[in-house]
Amino acid sequence: MVNVLKYLILYTFILLMTACSTGDRELKNSFDKGMEVIQSQYAPDLSTHVFDIQLYKKNDKWMVSGETTEKEGRDAVIAFSDSLIGKNNYEKGIDLLPHKALGDSTYGVIRVSVANLRRDRGHSSELIDQTILGLPVRLLKKKGYWYLVQTTYGYIGWMTRASFTRVDKEGLNDWKKSDRIRVADLDGRLYTRKSKQSVPVCDVVMNNILKLDKRYGLWIKAVLPDGRSGYLLTEKVRPVDEQVDTSVEGIINTAKRLMGVPYLWGGNSTKGNDCSGFTQTVFRANGILLPRDARQQVHEGRLIKHNEEFTNVKAGDLLLFGREDRITHVGISLGGKSFIHQDSFVNIASFDEDAENFSKHRKRTLRVVKRIIN
């Protein structure tokens, strides 16, 4: 942080020297430019950080207010504001998230099979991601029925209060230390009795996590994070701590099991997914956690400079597509010219011009191949 602050102080000095008689508008412009520098350093990706700082006047008094998840970023804002405006010439109101109003209970454990994250509060707001049953989220702030939350891989969005069970750090640790099971099948039901004809308690999907209560041969009794319980077929689950298949074969088998699952913008489960939600779901089921978006997944693994015939591209490699300056799509190689991806629905396509499933567009826009499993 020291180097950033030195740069900002120098930047402020230059601004003041070149505009020592500036008005409010010029000061505001200088402040906004300083915030751009600080954000680029401490919160470069607003899908995984909060950084929203404003300068305005109230009753002829300058106010610096807003919120951020980054403590060092907040400190840099204060140091810059002191230098630009004068330490005693403004009032500070910068909230560090999680917001203090949440108290000690700043965690949640998802209590439904699939929970939606939206760009803003409201069910009509854009779906930007999903997280699933049994996984924790960090609670950042609350507005009415909605909470701003952060997933285990850093993604931030708004979620309804009904989507999770709120806990403190001790409660979260108790959940993590419990005897838990993972849903290995694509989907299923938790029933009120040991019978498929009984009333369901809830549905479950691949990668959901529940607490194990008792085993009954073909059935197990499982407990949800909110205390509800029911019966699930034993064949659908595996112990959380059981070693998963991280092999290429395991990745491909899981990917093919999702064939036909429909496209859903922001979707990240076996109910529906977008391209990067598909790859993240597949790799998570096999013990590998990828970042959420294709633009983030491109930074994972080892770069493979593929040849024209794709003979050096192996099954399980990530294929990243887009323009020269932006990655917009991702799929999983099946080896050579064949690959599986989410495109309207999960399907298999090819770079082979003679194949029935040849995709001219995908061949033209392929930008990067990354090897995740060596």
N, C-alpha and C positions, 0 to 999 in steps of 0.2 A: 504494500500500500504506500510505502514511503516514496517510491519513484513516481507513482501516480500523483500524489499530493504535490511533489516538487514541480511536476509538469503543470498541474492546475494552478499553482501559485504563480508560476511564470506566465501562464496563459492569462491569468487575471491581470497581472501587472501590465502586459502588453495591451490588453483591452482598455485598461484605465488610462494608459499613456496616450493611446490613439483616440480615446473618447472621454477625456476627463470631464467634459461639461455635458455629458449625455443626459437625456431625459429619462423618464420612467420606461418608455418603450425600448430604448437602447439598452438600459440595464436589464430589462426582462429578456431581451434577445441574447445578451451576454450570458445570463443565467441559464437559459435554455440550451445554449451551446455547451456550457460546462456540464449540464446534466447528460448531454449526449456522450460526452467523453467518459463520465463516471459510469453510465449505464453500459457502455461498450466494454468496460473493464470488469465490472462486478455483476452485471446482469445482462449478458449479451443475447440471451435467448429468453424472450418473455413468455414462452410456453413452459419454462421450467423455473423462472424467477419472477418475483413481483418487484417492479421499480416504477413508481408513479409519484413524482415530486413536482410541485408547482410553486411558483413565486407570484404573489399578488399583494395588493394593498387593501387594508381594512382600517377605516378611520385614520387615514394618512400614516398608517404603520405598515411596514413591510412584513409579510408573513411567508415563511417557508414551511409548507406542510405537505403531507402525503404519506406514503407507506412503502415499505420494502421488506423483503425476506433476508436481505444481506446486511449484516451488522457493519462490516467494513465499508460497504457502499454508503450506509447512513453516515458513518463517521467522515467519509470523504465529502459528502454533501455539506455537512456542517463546517468542515475546514474550508471548503471552497466558498461557502456563503459568508463566513467570517471575513475572508479575504476580499470578496467582491463588494459586500454591502457594509461591512463593519460589524464587529462582534456584538455591539450593543445597539445596533440600528435595526434589528428585526427580531421577530418572535419565532421560535421553533415549535413545530407540531408534527414531527415525523414519527409515525408508528412503526415499530419493528414487529413483524409478523413471525409467529402466531400472536394475535392481539391479546393484550393483557386481560381483556374482558372475559376471555375463555377460561381463565384460571388455570388449574392444573390439568383439566381434562381436555388435552389438545390432540387426542388421537381418536380414531374411529376404526372399527372393524366391520367390513362390509357384511350385511345381513341378508342380502338378496342375491340371486344367482348372477345377475349382471346389473351393475349400477352405472348410470349415465353421468358423464361430466359435460357440462355445457359452458359455452363461452361467457354467458351472462346468466343472471337469475331468470327463471321462467322456462316452462316446458317447450315454448316455441323458439327458444334460443338455439343457436347452432350446436349440434352434438360434436364435440371435439375429441372425445375419448370415452372409454369404458374401463371399469375395473371390476373385479369379480369377488364372489363370496369367500369370506375368510381372510382376505388380504387387508392389511392396514392402510390407512390414509392419515396424513397429518392435517389437522384442522388449523386453518390460518385465520379465519374470521367468520363471523355470523351476521347475516342480515335476514331477519324474519325466519322463514321456513328453510332458507338456503344457507349453505356453508361453502366457503371457498376452501378447497382441499388440495393436497399434493399427494400424488401416488408414490409408490415405492421406487419408481424410476424417475421421479421428479416432475411429472406432468401436473399442471395446475388447471383447475376448472371448478365450476359451481355444481354442487350436488344437493339433493333434497335431504332433509333430516331423517326421513324414513329409510334412507338407503343404508345406514350404518348404525352400529351400537357405539355410543360415545363412552370412552374410557380414559383413564389417566395412564401414566407410564407403567405403573404397577399392574393395572388391569391388562394392558397390552402384553407385558411380559408373561403374565399368567396364561394368556391365550397362546402365546408362542411356545410356552413350556409344556402345554397340555399334550396328551396323546392324540395327535391329529391324523386325519386321513385326507388323501387327495383324490378327487374324481378323475379317473383315467379314461372313462368312456366319453363319447361326444355329449351325451345328455342323459337325464334320468329324472326320477321323482323320489322325494322323501315322503313316505307314507305314514299315516297315523297308526296303521297296524301292519303286521308282516303279511301283507297281501296287496297285489296290484289292483285289486278291486276296492280297496279302502280309499278313503278320502286323502288326497295329497296334502302335505304340509307346505311344500314348496317344490319348485323344480331346481335342478342342478345342471351344470355344464362342465366341460373339461377344464381342469385346473382349479376348480372350486376346492376350498379347504373347510373341513368340518372337524369337530371334536368327536373322538370315538368314545362311546359309552360302554357298549357290551356287544359281544359276538353271539350270534345264534345260527351257526352253520351257514345256510344260504343267505341269511340276513344279518345286518348289523344295526345296532341302535346308535344314531349319531345326534349330536347336539349342535345347534346353530349358535353364532356369537351372541344372539339376544336371548338364549335360554330355551327356545323352542326345540323340540326333539321329534324324531320320527325314525322310520325304518327304511333302509336302503339295501339293495341287493349287493352282497359282498363282492361279486364279480366286477362291479363298476368302480371299485376304489382300490387304492394302494396306500400303504403307510407313507406319510410325508417324508420320513427319513430314509425310505427305501431308495437304493441307488437306481436312478433312471437311465434309460438308454440314450447316451449322448453320442452314439455312433451316427455315421451318415445314413445307414440303413434305418435307424430309428427316426431320424428327421424326415426322410422320404416317406416312410410308412405313415407317420402322423399327418404329413401334408396331404397325402392321397386320401386319407380318411375324411378330409374336409372337402372333397370334391363336391361341387354343386351348392355349397353354402353361399347364400346370396350376398351381394355387395351392400354395404352400409357405410356411408360416409361417417367417420369417427368410430365405427364399430371395431371392437377388440375382443371378440369372443366367438365361440362356435355357433352362436345364434345368427351372427352376421358380422362382417368385418370389411375394412378397407384393405388396401394392399399391404401396408405396413402392420396393420392389426393382424392380418393373416400370418405374416412371417413371425411377428412377436409371439402370437398364440402357439404356433407350431414349435418354435425353439423353446418357449417356456415349458411346454409339456415334456420336453426332453432335457430339462435342467439347465438351459442356457437363456439368460435374460438379455435380450436386445433392447436398445433404446426404442422409443415409441415411433418416431417418424422415419421415413425413407431418407430424408436429408440428414438425420442423425445416424441411422444405420450404416450409411456409406463410410463412416469413420471407423467402423469395427473391422476386425480381422486383418488379413494380409492381402495386399493388392496382387491380382493375377492379371498379367498382360496377355489376354486371350489372343490366339491366332485366328486366322480367317476361317478355319474349319472347326474351331472350338474343341480341338482334340486335347487341349490342356485345361479345359474347364471340367471340373468334377461335380458329381452329384453332391448337393448340400451347399454349394457355393451360392452366395447372394449375388443376384444380378440387379444392378441399379440403372435406371433409365431416366431420361430427361433431356434438358438442353445443356449447352456447354457450361452455363453458370448456375444451373439449378437441377437438383435431383427431385423427380416427381413421382417415381414409381419403383417398385421393388418386387422381385420374384425369387424363386428358388430353383437352381439348376437341377435337372434330373440326370445330368451328364451329357457332354457333347452339345448338340443343338436343341435338345428338348428341355423345357422348363415348365414349372407349375406356378401359377400366380392367381391373384384375385382380380378379375376383370369382368364386371357384371355378375359373375359367380366364379367360384374357384374352378379353374380348368387348366388343361395342359396345352401348351402352344409350342411352336418350333421356329427356329431360325433357318430351317431347311426350306429353300424355295420350292422344292418338289413335294413337300409334305402337305397333306390336306389341311392341317392346322397351322400352316405357315402364317406368321404375323409380320408383315412388311413393316408396319409401324414400329413394333418393338425392336426389330433388327436395326432399323434406322436410328432409333433413339437410345440404344444401349450405350451407356457411358463407362460403367465401372463394373468389374467383377471382383468380389472380395471373398476370401476363403476363411470361414469361421471355424471349421473343424479341420485340423491338419491330418 
